Amino acid sequence: MMSVNHLAQFNDDGFEITAAEPWFKQKVQIIQEYITAFVTNLNRVPRQALPGNGKIDEIVFVDLFSGSGLYSLGARRDIFMGTPLMVLAQDLPIHRFVFCEQDTAQLKALKIRVNKYFREKNVMLMEGKPEELIEKLKLYIPTDRKDYKVAVFCVCDPFSLDISFDTIERLSQMGFSFLIPFTFALNKDLDYKFYLQQEKGKVKKYLGGYKDMDHLEKGVQTNLQFYERLVSIYENNLRTAGLMSTTSMHKIDSGLMELPTYYIGFFSRNVSNKTMQRDVEPHTRGNLKFLTNKR
């Protein structure tokens, strides 16, 4: 198996690679810390510690927007791994991996890389949008039985608002826990007015209801105000759906997302927000602040 350090210096293999800004590399590292904390906590708790759940017997990792598995800075320079290859390269007790991607070329590139470096892993690749794959996910991911418990860690990172709240809610009913980086293009060209006017329908689907738009739109005058309010509404809607939540704040220097900080939200019924904070925060080198239920 390829090591994480080796994979960070991945060579250009001629297949699809996604262009990225430098802060994407930090985001992948933060996602790695969340995954490690989640898995570690599920494996350390005794059967009696999770009322209604019991000891977890199988952990499944799902990435709803896997991409090609590789990013690059500039014209295919400084190539580094995305979330799918990163999680495969870690020595974690994850039993199966599901990578979803709607772009055929990117999925093909990911498949080639998985087969080359991680053939021994239990990996399923699914082509399509998340809302199109729910029934397929139901067939592939085991469900809880009386004496067999399954936990699913799902990364949802499309760098857009291209996922409906209905899809997230349906997956949560299947027992999914979610890590959601709230990242999307937000700058002087694609500003809050663009999202509240041209993309209003997409924003409504993303938040999950039409009443949310009244709160989102009222008095908003800046991109930062729009962004913080959007995240706050989303968090509240997932808490209403029964998931515990914690949100971390991270510095950003981006031409695509012109904000001082961005948020990553963790939502789960399996692991408490306090537990995740305790285990993730020491590994982020000070570039993190938790904002659990404070906005």
N, C-alpha and C positions, 0 to 999 in steps of 0.2 A: 504493500500500500504506500502511496506517495505521502510524504510527511507534509505538515502544514507549511513549514518553512520553505521546503522545496517548491511546493505549489505556488507560493507567493511570487516566485521568480519564473513563472510559466512562460515558455517560449511560444512564439507565434506559430500555430500549426496550420494556418491558411483558411481555417473555417471562421464562422461568424464570431465576432467579438464586439461587445457593446462599449461604445465610447462613454467615458464618465469624467466627472470632476474629482479632484483629490479627496474631497470629504466622503465620497462613496466608500473609499477604503476603510475609513474610520467607522462608517455605518456598518459595514460587514463585520468588523471586529466587535462592535457593540452587540450585534445580533448573535455572534458567537458566544458572548458572555451570558446572554439571556438563555440560550439553548442549554449551555452547560449547567447553569443554575437550576433550570427546570428539571433536567434529567437527574442531576445530583440529588435534589430534594425528593423526587419521587422514589428514588432508590434507597434513601436513608430512612424513610418513615416506616414504622411498623404497621401491620394490618389494621390495628385498632385506631390509628391516628387520623384516618380519613373517614369520618362518619358518612355512611351511605356509599362510600367508594371502596374502602379497603385497600390493601396493598396492590400496587400496579404491577401486573404481570408482563405487559407488553407496551412498548413505547413506539409510536409511529410519528415520523416527521413528514410534514406536507409543506411544499412551497407552491403557492398558487400562481406565481409569476416568476418562473425559474430563469427565463432568459437562456443564454448560451452557456452559462457557467463561468464566463470570463469577462472581465472589464479591462479597458485600457485607457491610459491617459494620453491624449493626443492621437496621432496617427499610428495606432497599434504599438505604442511605446509604453513601457512600465506596465506590463500586463499583470493583473492580479485576479484572484479567484472571487467569484460571487458566492452567494449563500449555498447553492447546491453542492459545489465541489468542496467548499469549506467544511460543511457539516459531514460530508463523506470522509474527509481527511482526518477528522477527529476520532479519537478512540473512545467513543461514547456508547453506552448500552442501548442503542436505538435498533429496533428489530427490523424495521422496514422503512423505506423512503419513497415518497411519492412526489414527483416533479411534474408540474402542470405548466404548459406554455401554448399560447395560441398561434405563435409565429412558427411556420414549418421549418424555415432555415435555422432559426435559433434552436429549436428542439432537436433537429438533426445534429447540430454541432455538439449540443449537450450529450446526446446519446453516444456519439463517437468518443467523447472525453470520458464519460462514465465507463464505457466498455473497455477503454484502454487502460485506465488507472484503477478502477474500482469494480472489476468484474465479479469479485467475491461478495459484494454487497447485494442485499435484497432491494432492488430498485425497480420501481414502476414509473414509466414516463407516459403522460397523458396529454394529448393534443386537444386544445380547445379552451374556451373561456370558462372561468370557474362555475358560472351558473349553468353551463352546459354539461359539467362533469359531476354534478352532485350524485346522480344515480350510479354512475360508475364508481365513485368514491365509496358509496354505500356497499357496493359489491366487493370491493377490494379490502377495505379497512375492517378488521374484526370488530364485532360489537361485544359489549360486556355480557358475560354469562354469570351464573351464580357464583362460581369459584374461579373466575378468570376476568381480570379487569384490564381495560385498555385505556391508555392516555394518548391523545393526539396533540402534538405541538405544530401549529400552523403559522407560517410566515406569510403575510399578505403585504407585498411591497411592489406595487405596480408603477410607482412614481407618477401617479395620476389619480383621478377620482373614478376610474373605470371599474368599480365594483359596487354592486348595490348592497344596501344594508340588508335587504331580504336574503341575499346569498349568505352573508355572514351569519345572520340569525338562524338560517336553516342548518348551517354547518355547526353552529353552537349547540343546536338541539341533538346533534350527533356526538356531542361530547368534546368538540374541539376546544383547545385553548389557542389564543391568538397573540401574535406579536405583530403590531402594525406600526411601521414608521409612517408618520403623517407627513409625507413628502410629495410634492407635486410642483409643477412650474408655477411660480408666483413672482412676478417682477413688473417692471414698468409697462411692458407690452401685454403680458397676460396677467392683468391686475384683478383686484376684487370686483371691479365693475364688469369685466369680461365674464367672470364666473356667475355673477348675479343676474346678468342679462343673457348673453349668448349661450351660456352653459347652465342656465337655471334648471332645466329638466334633469341634467346629469347630477347636479348638486342635490336636488330633491331625492333622487334615487339613492345617492350615496348616504344621505342622512337618515333615510327611512320613512320620512313623513312630510306632508305638506305644511303642517303647523310649525315645523322647525324653521321654515324659511322666514316666518314673521320675526322670530327671535334673531335669526342670522342677519337679516337685512336692516333691522331697526337701528338707525343712527350710525351705521358703519361708515367710516371715512378713510381708513387706511388699510393697506394690505396686512399689516400686523394685527390690527383689530379683527379683521375678517378671519385670519388664520386662527387666532386664539379662540375666537368664538366658535368656529367650525369644529375644532378639536374638542372643546368643552361639550358641545351638543352631542357629538359622537360618543364621547365617553359616557355621558349620562344615559344615552339610549342603550348602550351595552350593559350598563349597570342595571337599568330597568329590566333588561332581558335576563337578569340573574347572574351575570358574571362579576366577579371581583376585579377591580382594576387598579393599576398603578401606571403613572406616566413619568418618564424621565425626559429631561430637557438637555439638549446638546448644542454646542457652538457650531456655527456653520459659516463658511465663506464661499458663496456661490453666485454665479451669474444667472443661473436658472431659477434659484429660489432666494430672492434678495431679502433675507430676514436675518436677525442676529442669532437666533436659535431655532431649532426644530424639535419636535416631540416624537417619542416612541412610546406607544401604549402596549401594555401587557394585560390581557383579559383571560380569566380562567376560573374554573370551578374546582380545580385540582390543587393548585398551589396558591397560598395567600400572598397578597401584595407585600406585606411586611417581610416575608421570607425572601421574596425576589429582591427587594431592596437591599436586604442584608447581604446577599450573596453577589449581586451584580456590582454594587457601588464601589467596593474596594479595588476592582479591576479596571476601572475606567479612567484612572489617572487624573481625577479631578474634573474631567470634562463631562460632568453629569450632575443633575440636580433633580431629585424626585419631587413630584408635585401632587401626590396622591390626594384626590378629593378636595383640593384647595382652590379650584377655579370654578 
